[in-house]
Amino acid sequence: MTTAGVDEPAVAEWIGSLGIGAVSPLNFERVGNGQSNLTYSVSDAGGSRWIMRRPPLGHLLASAHDVVREHRIMSALQNTPVPVPKMLAVSDDPRISEVPLVLMSFVDGVVLDSVNTAERLPAEVRRAVGLNMVGALAAIHRVDLESVGLLDLASHGSYAARQLKRWTKQWEQSKSREVPAIDSLAARLAANIPEQHELSLVHGDFHLNNVIVSPTRGSILAVVDWELSTLGDPLADLGGLLAYWPEAGDAVAGPFMASTAAGFPTRDELTAEYAAKTGRDVTSAGFWQVLALWKLSIIAEGVMRRAEADVRNRADAGSPTTSLIDDIVGRAVSTADDIGI
């Protein structure tokens, strides 16, 4: 059996040459619900396990899905309070793979990527996960960019303006239909950009699916999936967390429904915890929540398009549908209406 996106003999030879103790034969298995960069579990005959990442299959938009850049960011964070897997190797050798590959350590924990998975944990652990995620986010935003070598990672200009420009372009390139609300939201956001007071590392995609947690303590063992990471306004990550944090009473909840399980903090509690841990003024969090929902709808459209173009890009949980994307847009519009932008 072959694994889509992996030249198994070539990749196995590469991993065997790294001096990490890999014992052949190696087994490759696609894991996770991520539908952008693809993630594989790599296991060997001796019982060791690693994680490998590669870009999606098929045609890619320029600058998207850069796993080499993702490797640079996580390498820079190795000796900081930000929990990340250990980076082991990166390859852009076409003899090994048609696209770059990144190999990292396996982190033994749980990803709360569904309500069923979340409900296997006690309610108090679920609450700890939510609060500890805020702690991990605060650690990301405390990273000294110069000391870790990331000061040149991205532009130091207005993050909101850059995001609106980038994702409007992505929408034009990836859309399969017209969605007038996405265009009108872009205009509303552009007219209400808050003043940016500081520059920090921004994860760019911080939510329950992208953290590995301890199932007994609720601590954050690793923050993963850094492909959208950049430099910008730290409150953008808080807004993103809120956008990906539906509550049981939301009229339009999905996707990422795990946080609707009992015990998780509310969005208001997450916001208050972030303010307490960082001392930041969080009054603009609503703007960033709307921007994140708007961006999520565009990302989901791109995922749907890639899955339609190449079925191998589909995760086991399926791919976004037009109905789901319309629901995300509806939540973005209602949130924008609620905060008056």
LINGI-V953059 format. One record per backbone hydrogen bond with DSSP energy under -1.0 kcal/mol. NH is the residue of the N-H (numbers start at 1). CO is the residue of the C=O. Records with the same first field share a line. If there is no record, write none. Layout:
NH=CO / CO
//
This chain:
6=3
8=6
11=7
12=8
13=9
14=10
15=11
16=12
17=13
18=15
27=43
29=41
31=39
38=54
40=52
41=29
42=50
43=27
44=48
45=23
47=44
50=42
51=104
52=40
53=102
54=38
64=61
67=65
70=66
71=67
72=68
73=69
74=70
75=71
76=72
77=73
78=75
80=77
88=103
89=103
91=101
96=93
97=93
101=91
102=53
103=89
104=51
105=86
109=107
110=213
113=111
118=114
119=115
120=117
121=118
126=122
127=123
128=124
129=125
130=126
131=127
132=128
133=129
134=130
135=131
136=132
137=133
138=134
139=135
140=136
141=137
143=140
145=143
148=144
150=145
153=150
162=158
163=159
164=160
165=161
166=162
167=163
168=164
169=165
170=166
171=167
172=168
173=169
174=170
175=171
182=179
183=179
184=180
185=181
186=182
187=183
188=184
189=185
190=186
191=187
192=189
200=232
202=230
210=207
211=208
212=222
213=110
214=219
218=214
221=212
222=212
223=83
224=210
229=226
230=202
232=200
236=233
237=234
239=235
240=236
241=237
242=238
243=239
244=240
245=242
250=247
260=257
261=258
264=261
270=266
271=267
272=268
273=269
274=270
275=271
276=272
277=273
278=274
279=275
285=282
288=284
289=285
290=286
291=287
292=288
293=289
294=290
295=291
296=292
297=293
298=294
299=295
300=296
301=297
302=298
303=299
304=300
305=301
306=302
307=303
308=304
309=305
310=306
313=310
314=311
318=315
325=321
326=322
327=323
328=324
329=325
330=326
331=327
332=328
333=329
334=330
335=331
336=332
337=333
338=334
339=335
341=336
//
